[in-house]
Amino acid sequence: MYKGNLLKHLRAFIQTARSGSVSAAAERLYLSQPSVSQQIKALEEELDEILFERQGPRMRLTPAGETLLEMARPLVDRLDALPDEFARRHGSLDRGEIRIAAGESTILYLLPPLLQRFRRAHPGIFVHLHNVTGADGLGMIRADEVDFAVGSMLEVPADIDYRPIYRFNPVLIMSRNHPLARRKTLGLADISPYGLILPPRRLTTYRLVDMVFQQHQLPFRVTLEVGGWEVIKKYVALGMGISIVTSICLTDADRDQLVLRDMSSYFPRRSYGVVLRRGAYLSPQAQRFVDLMSPDLFQQ
């Protein structure tokens, strides 16, 4: 097998493994479906191994296919990134793009100063932000649809690498006329009887609150479940309940309008950082963004 053909065959194999179908791989590679199928067949013949189990239109990797994917993906990724890597080493890198997945709160509160810093340093690099939930972001990472995600994680799957960079305090927020507002110190037992406004159950904040109350063997009740910290702060200010948020979302206006109590003695500090596929190769553009994410940007 000529090395030029081997690279083509590996690209067809990798795209099929990523998407789970020949038709999707063909669309991404701008090839016909028969061409992709032929390249995979040629690779199987060369290696004398079956790489996929064909289940109707879906393609599932065999153990041999899993091994080849683990070996081939970083090699092909590095070859595809060679022009940008050469530009980075030979001179200034002022073109290309990066794709980032992040949740709404990260996009609203964490990324703006980071993007401003990145745009000043690299105005020619295009940034594509995907506003997704945590589970969807992991799916995009695994499918190589984004370079990395920025967010917060409690549980890190075995195939994911999480690099925490920033940490923020947990804060109880309430309206100024709430019965607990006059008290300087509060414990979980004080909060327990009052209705909480929390994000949906599938999100990290809700799971964290549930975990902490269970650890202290205390009940809690949620009177309103709503997505987005801005909405939560609005409803808290209206006296519809109290909430536990992360300090990154609190502005000077919030500090004037709401009563805040630090809850670090009960809840762990919340970390935010870079989430990527374990063993993934970051393009020079993506690596430059990660390098700019220094802890000094947010001091708590």
C-alpha positions, 0 to 999 in steps of 0.5 A: 500500500502506497503511503499516500493511499494509506493516509487517505484510507486512514482518514476514511477509517477515522471519519467513519469511526467518529460518525458511525456511518459511511454516509456521514464520513463521505459527506465530511470528506467530500467523497462518494459513499462507495469511495469511502467503503472501498478505502476501508475495505482496502485498509482491512485487506492490508492489515488482514483485520476486520475493522468494523461490524456492519449493523445496517447503516451503522458501523461499530468498531471491532477490537482491532478497529479500536486499536487502530483508531487509538494509534491512527487518530493522533498521527493523522491529526498531527499531519493535518495540523502540520501547516499551522504547526509550521506557521507557529514555529516558523513565524507568527500564527495569525490564521485558522480557527478554534471550536469551543463548547461551553455552557451558557453560564461559562459563555456569559461569565468566564469566557468574555475576558478570555476571548477579549485577551485572545482576540487582542493577541490573535485577531486573525484566528476565528473562534466558534463557540457552541452553547451546549449542556455538559453532556452535549459538550462531552459528545462533541469532544468525543466526536471531535466536533470541537477542539475542547470545552470550557466548563466545570466537572464533578465526575471525569470519565476515563476517556476525558481529560479535565484541567481545572484552572479557576476556582470560585466560592459557593454563595447563598443568595437571598432577597433583602427582606428574606427571614435569613437576611439579617443573620450573619452566619448560616448553616445548612440546617438554617437553609433546609426549611426554605425553598430553593431555586436551582438549575435543572437536575441534570446540571452540576449545580443541582447535583452538587446541592443534592450531594452536600445535603445528603452528606449532612443528612438534611432534607432540602426542597426545590420550589422552582427549577429554572435554567440560567443564573441570570433568571435565578438571580432575578427570581431570588430578588423578587423573593420567590426563594433562595439559591446557591450559586457560584461567585463568578456569576455575581456582579456589583449590581447583584451585591447591591440588590441581594444578600450574600453569604459565603458557603465555602465551609459546606460546599466545595469551591467550584472549578472551571477549566479545559475539558478535552478528549484524553490523548487529543492533539490540540492545534496550535490555535487551540493551544494558544487559547489554553495557554492564555487561560491563566489563573490571574484573570480571576482572583477570588 
